[in-house]
Amino acid sequence: MLGYINVDPQLVNLNTRDCHLLAGSPCIDTGFVPNAPVTDFDGVARPLDGNNDGVPAFDMGAFEFVHPTADTDHDGMSDQAEVIAGTNPADPASFLKLQGRIVSGTGMTLSWSSVTGRTYSIQFKPTLISASWQNLTNIFRAPV
């Protein structure tokens, strides 16, 4: 039956109460599905494809393992990158989208959906051919 193990769950650090799963944990993709929450204690969507076998499944425990290269929603962005961006790795309609609007002859307003606790930066190239990426350093204002 899923939901029980009789081996070391391979947690990050039980002594410091860090119960996130390590990559080799037997708890990955072996959770019991009935009444499982749709997000973990960090707010990460569940279930994810924690073992990168193409099939999302719930993990046992309070935290969903985020495989660094799995793409649960098959949108071309890894689950790990989506968690960092604050998008939902289980929903292909959830993605980071930058929108631009010209407000004057030389000015532009950029907007995107943001997530509390994230820091965003924008890079640009002055030309598309053989130019280096540069950080945009103009003043940003939070949306009102």
VENZINOR-V851919 format. One line per field, one symbol per residue. phi: phi as a letter, one per 40 degrees, with the letter a starting at -180 (. if undefined). A space follows every 50 residues. Layout:
phi=???
This chain:
phi=.chbbbbdcfcdaccbgcccccdcccccfbcccdgcccbcccgccbcbcc bfbgbcaccchcbccbccbcbdcfbgbcdccccccgbccbbccbacbcbb acbadbbabbaacbbdgbbbbbbabcbcbfbccbccbccbbccb
